[in-house]
Amino acid sequence: MRPSSPVPAVLLALALAGCVSAGGLAVRATDRIAPGTYRTLFYSAYARNDLLTVVILDRDGDGWTIEPLGAPSDFRVSEGQSGEEALAAARPFFRLISGFNRVATREIRGPGDEMIGYELRPLYQPFVHGMEDVLDTSYRQRGDNTIAADIRVSPIMEMREFRRRH
C-alpha cells in the first residue's frame, strides 16, 4: 500500500486558518473593511459569466499601488471610494455571474505586514462549479512600491475544464 501525501492536509489547514501566504504577501479572511478611501479595481478579463472576476480595493495614501497582471482593458478603476461604496459597487458587478452566492472579503497585507488593501471575490453556489471558491490569487512586490495581483482560475477548475475537453 502506498503512503498518502501530507500535501492535501497541509493545504486544507492553511485554508481553514484563513491566512494564506500568497507569493510572499499574506491575505487573510476578514468580515470588515477599514475606514478610509480606496482606489477600486474591477477586474474581469472577458465578459459576463467570466470566472476571472474580482474587485481589489487599493488603500489610498499607504505608499503602495496594487496593479493586476494583464491588459489594462481587463479592468476598470474607480478612485476615492470608501470601503462601503466599493462593496456596494461590487455586488452588482458580481451579480452578472451565473451562480453568484456571496462576496468573500480578504485583507491584503504588505511586505511589512501592514494592511494595504482588500480583495472582494465572488463565491458561488457549490452546485454550479462543484466548489464555492474558483479563484487562485496571489500578490507579489514588483518594484519599489508596486504590488502585482495575479488572478487565475484555481488549478482544480483548470483540471476540470481540461477533462471536459479531452
N, C-alpha and C positions, 0 to 999 in steps of 0.2 A: 504494500500500500504506500502510495506517495504522500509525503507530509504536505499539509496545506501551507500556503504562503501567508505570512503575517501582514502583508501589504493591505488587503481589504480592511482588516480590523483597524489598522493604524489610520487609514483614510476616514473610516467611519468615526473614529474617536475624535479626529480633528474637526470634522464637520459638525458633530454633536456639540463640541466645545464652543462653536460659534466664532472661533478665531482661526483664520487660516492665513498662513503666510503666503502672499501672492507675489512671487518674483522679487522677494526681498522686502516688500512692503506688506503690512498686515491689513486685513479687512476684518471687521467684527460686526456681527449682527447687533442691531440696536432697534429700539422702538421709538426713538425720538430724534429730532433734528434740532441742533443747537441754534439759538437765535443768531441773527446776522444776515448778511446778504451774500448771494451766491451767483456765480456765472453758471447757468444751467445748460447742459449739452444734451440734446435729444438725439440719440443715436439709433438709426435704423438703416441698414445698408441697402435695402431693396424696396420693398413695398408692403402693402397691407399683408398681415399674417407672417411677417418676417420674424423668425426666431431670434435673430441678432438685433434685439431691441432692448435698449437700456437707457436710463436717464442718469446723468452724472451731475452732481452739484459740486462745483469747484469753489471753495470758500474764498471770498474776496479779502484782500489785504494780508494774506498769510505768507506771501513771497513765493508761492508755488503755483504753477499753471498745469492743469490736467488736460491732456490732449489725447483723443482716441487715435489709435493707429488706423490708417485707412484714408480714403479720399475725403476732402472737405465736403463733397456733395453727400456723404453718408450721414452727416449730422447738421443740425441747426443749433444756433446759440441764442440764448436769451440772457441779457445782462441785468444785474442788480435786483434779482428776485429774492424775496425772503424764502425761508425753507417751506413755509406754509403755501406760498404762491407756487413754488416749484412742484410741490407734492400735488396741489390742485391741478396743475397743468399736466402732470404725468399721468393721472388717472385716465383722462380721455385718450391720451396718446396710446396707452396700453390697451384700452378697450377696442382698438382697431384689430386686435389679435384674437383669433378664434380660440376659445378655451381659457381666456384670461380669467384668473380667480381673484388674486390679490397682489399687493405690492410688498416686496421684501426690502427692507432698508438695511444697508451695510455701511458702516463707518470706514472711511479710507484713512489710514494712518501714514504719516510721512516718515522719512528716514530717521527723524529724531523721536518717533512715536507720538508726534503731535497730530491732532485731527486736522486733515486738510480738505476733507470733502465727504460726500456720501454717494453711494450707488443705490439707485432705485431700480429694482429688477422685477419683471413680471413672474409670478408663479402661476402655474396652470392647473386646471382640473386634472388630477392624476390619470383619468381615463383617456385624455386626449393624446398624450405623448408617452404614457406609461410612467411618468415621473412629474413631480411639481416643478423642479428647477432644471432648466435645459441649458443654462449658460455656464461658461467657464471663463471668468475674467481674471486678469492679473494686472498689477501695477508695478512699473519699474521706473526708477530715476533715470532720466536721459538728459544729459547736460547739467548745467548748474542749478536751474530752478524749474525744470520741466519734468512732469510725471507722464509717462506713456501708458495709456489704458489699452490693453489688448483684449478684445471682446471676441469670443469664439463660441460655437456650439459645443456642448460638452462632448468628450470622447465617446461616451455611451450613446449619445444621439447620433454622432457621426457613424459609429459602427452599425447602428440600426438602419440608417439610410443606405449604407454600403450593402448590407444584407438584402434589403428590399430590391436594389438594383441588379443584384447578381444572382 
